Amino acid sequence: MSPTLVRILVVEDFIPFRSFLTSLLQQRLEWQVVAEALDGLEAVQKAKELSPDLILLDIGLPNLNGIEAARQIREIAPKSRILFVSQESSTDVVQEALALGAHGYVLKLNAASELSAAVESVLKGKRFVSSGLNGLGSSGAEDLDKI
């Protein structure tokens, strides 16, 4: 493990869940939540300003949904890795999220048990797909080179 801090942006419009995610992330000393955002427009702006290492992004966001926000973030902060954390479990939506360059997808229902593993996988260059998502290949971490 590198002693370098991993800078994380958490994007979630439901404040209690955003606080929950932030508290999970702050359990690891090497992970630093550098900003939070309430909607997709704010996510794009903060990604542009901060170029975080990792962005946790919900799909169902006001003003600009997570898919559209991710498209814009890929352009303005291409080195930032995107990990979706969403209640949306539609195969089409998950596949679209991963196809546009997201590094992982965690169901909110599984966040308590899978978030740390997902973040670790994504930071190591592996793709992580929540165990609750059937039909999207194997769950857990996969090498992005093999996808």
N, C-alpha and C positions, 0 to 999 in steps of 0.2 A: 504493500500500500504506500502510495506517495503521501508525504506530509502536506501536500498542496491542498488548499481548501477548494472544494467543489462548490461553485456559486450556482444557486438554484432560484428560479422564478416560479412561484406557485400561482396558477390562474384558476380560480374557482369562484363562482358568484354566490354560492351558499356559504355564508360566513362561518357557521359552526363546523361545516365539513372542511373548509379551508384551514381553520384553526387546528383541526384534527390532523390534517396532512402535515402542516408545519410542525406540530409537536412530534409527530413520528420522525420527521426528517432531522429535527434538532437533537434527537437521541444520539446521533452520530457526530462526533466532534469535527470530523473532516467535511461535513456537509453544512453549508451555510445558506440559509434562505436570505437572499439579498433584496427581494422585493415580492410583493403580492399584487395581484390584479383581479378586478371584479368582472371584467368583460373582455371580449376579443380585441376591441380597439385599444384598450389600455395595455393588453398583453403585447400587441405589436409595438406600441410606443416604448414600453419598458424593455422589450427584447432589443430594440434598436439602440436605446440609451446604454444598456448594461452589458449586452452580449453575454448572457449567462451561459454556463457550461451545460445546464440542463433546464428544461422548461416542463413542468407538470401542467398539463392543459386539459380542461374539460371540453366536451363536445358542445353541450347545451349551454351556451353563453349568450347573454344579451348583447345587442348592438352589432356584433360580428361573431358568428358561431366558431367553434374551435377548429373545424376543418378549414374555413376560410382564413382564420387567424394563422394557422399553421402554414398555409400556402404563402402568406405574406412574410412570415417569420423566416421561412426557408430562403427567401430572397434577401432579406436585410440582415439576418444573423445566421449564415449558413453553417457556422461551426457549432451552434447551439443544438444540442440533442433534444428531441421532443419525446416525451412519454405521456401518452394520453391516460387520464384517470377519469373514467366516465361510467355512468349507469347504462349508457347505450350499448346494447349487446347485439344489435342487428349485424349479421355477417357482412352485408353490403357496406355499412358504415365503417365497421372495423377494417375491412379490406381497403376501403378508400383512404382511411387514416394512415394505414401502413404503406399504401402505394405512393402517397405523396411525400413520403420520407420520414414518417415517424419511426422512432426506434423501438417503441413498445406500446402496449395497451393493457391497462389494468382495470378491471371492473371495480367500481366503488365498493361493491359488496365484499370484494376480496382485498381491499386496500390494507386493512389491518394486518393480514397475514402475508401479503405478497409485495407490498410496496418496497421494503428494503431490498429484497432479492431482485425486484424489477430495476430499481435504481442501480444496484451493483452491476447487473447484467448490461444495462444500457451504457454505463460508464466504461465497461470493458469492451464495448463495440459489438455486443451481442443483442439480438432482438428478443424481447420478452413479450409473451402473449399470455394473458390471464388464464388460469386453469378452467374458468367457467365458460370459455369461448370454444365451443365445439366446431369442428369443420374447418379450422384455420391452421391445420398442421398440428404438430405436437405442442403441448403447452410448456411453459417455462422458457428457458433461454435457448436461443439458437444462434450459431455464428451467422452474422450478416453476409459473410462471404459465400455461404452455402445456400443463400436464398435467392 
